[in-house]
Amino acid sequence: MKLVNEGKIDINANVNDYFTRFQIPDTFKQPITVLHLLKHTSGISDSYIGLNFTDIAEKRNMGEYLEQNVPQRFFPAGKYGGYTNRAYMLLGHMIEEVSGEDYEDWMHDNVFKPLGMNNTGFYLTKEQEPWLAEGTLYVDGKYIKQTRVDTITRPSGDAISTAVDMGRYATMLLNNGVLDSNVFLKPET
């Protein structure tokens, strides 16, 4: 939404206008808009083939992944709602395309830092490791400790944060885009 505020992204534009490495197929007459992605009404698939990696050295670029695994459309945009992480991955890649920066760097410089979210990022630091709650998975009738696996779906929830930092973000939203007397987003956004 910051890029919408800056006039760099049109919320009603065809998302394909922002992608240079690939295009989402025109399976249906109505194009997918940025708003469709934001509202989870794009009609695209949510497959996870090859999204996870276990070693930071294996990390792949979102644009490269999407180019090799172009999301397919199963329904016309706007017809049905259905949560999809791929929609937010596409939005993250759109940020990369428009800004010319990696998503993680752009978020740090344009969201986390300006909002004073000093303990928020995408990689767990040594200092943060003791803060992390351990998760469990239910597999074959047993609970097992969740092992840490990172993904390349950053925009759909891979940020690591604290309650204090998330409180700053929520405060900005509840104050119509203003935090510490600074306008972060326009009130209409």
N, C-alpha and C positions, 0 to 999 in steps of 0.2 A: 504494500500500500504506500510505502514511502516513494517508490518509483512511480506510482500512479500520481501521487501528490506533486511530484517533480515534472509530470508531463512526459515521462519516458515510456510508460506503459499505459495503454488504453484498455480499461477494464472490459469494454464491449468488443474489442478487436478479436479477430480470428487468431488463435494461438500460433498457427503456422506462420504468421507474419513475423514472429520473433525467433524462429528456429532456422539455423543455417545448415546444420549437420544432417537433419532428417525432417520429414514432414509426417504428421499423423494422417493416415489415409482418409480421403473424402468418401467414406463408406455411406454416409447419409448426406442429404442435401444441406441441412443446417450445419454450419461450421461450429467447432468447439470454441467458445470464448474464454477469456481469462476468468470471467465471472463464473462460468460453468465449472472450471477447475476449482475455484475457491469454494463453491457451494456443493461440490461432489455430485454434480449432475451432468458430467461430461459423457457418460456412456462408455468410457474406456475400461480396458481390462485391468486387473490388479494381480498379475502373476509376479512371482518373486524369483524367477530363475536367475541364479548368479548374482543376487544382490548382497549376500553376506560375504565377509572376508574375516579371517582369524588373525591375520598378521598385518600390521600397518604397512608393511612393504608391498602387500598385495593390493592396496587401495587403488581403485579405478576411478576414473573421471565420470561424472554423471552423463555428460554429453556423449562420451564414447559408449557407455552402457546403453543409453537410449537409442543411439544410432544403430547399434547391433540388435536391439530388442525394442523396436518401435511399438508403442502401445497400440493395441487394436481396439476398434470401436465395436461394441456389441449392441448399443442402443442409440437412437438419435439424441443429440445433446439437448438437455432440458426436459426430457420426457420422464426419466426416473432418477431418484436419488439413490446413491449407493456409495458408501465410504470407500475411498481408494487412496492408498498411499502414493500410488503412481501419479495422481493428479498433483500432489504437492512436490513430488520429485520433478515433474515438468515445470512447475512454478519456480522451483529452485534453479533449474537449468535456465529458465527464462531470465532470472536475475543475473546469471553468469553471462548470458548472451548480451543483455542490455548494458551491463556494467563493465564487461571485459575483465572481471575478477572472478576468482574462485568463490563459490557460495560461502564457504567458511570465513574467508577473509572479509567479504562484503558484510556479512552479518556482524562480525566483530567490530569493524570500523563504522558501520552505519546504524546498528541497533544496540548491541551490547555496551559498547564504550560510551556512546552518547547518553544512554539511559543509566549509566553507572552500575551496570550489571557486571561487576568485576570478578565474579566467581561463576561465570557462564561461558561455555565454549563447547567444542565438539570432541575433545580428547581429555580423558581423565588425567589430571596431574598427580604427582606423588603426594602433594599436600591434600588433595581431595580424596584419595583412595580410602582413608578411614571413614569418610562421610557416607560412602556408598552403601545403600541397603542391599543385602543379598536377596536375590530372587530365587524362586523355585519354579520348576516346570513339572507338570503331571504327565508322566510318560509310562505307558504300559502298567497302569495301576499303582505306580509309586511316585512319590515326590522326590525329585533330585535337585541338587544345587544347580542353579543356572550359571552356565559359563558365559563369560563376556565375549560376545561376538559383535563386531562393528559392521555397519552396512554402508552402502553408498546412497541410501535414501534420506540423507541428512534432513531435508525440509519436513519430512513426515514424523519427526520426533526423536532424532538422535542427539539433541542438545543435552548437555549436562549442566544442571543449574542448582541453585539453592533456593530455599523458601524466601529468603530475604530478596534475592535478585528477582524472583518471579513476582514478589510483592511489588517491586518497583515497576515492573512491566504492567501488572494489573492496575496499579494506581494511575499510570499514564492512560490506560484505556478508559478507566472510570472517570477520569478528569478530562474527557473529550480531547485526548491527544496531548495534554500538557503535563509535564513533570518538572518539579522544582522551578516553576515559572518559565520554563522553556517549552516552546511549541515543537513537539515531535511529529505529530500528524495534524492535519487540518481537522477541525471539529466535525465537518460533514463526512469525513472518512470514518 
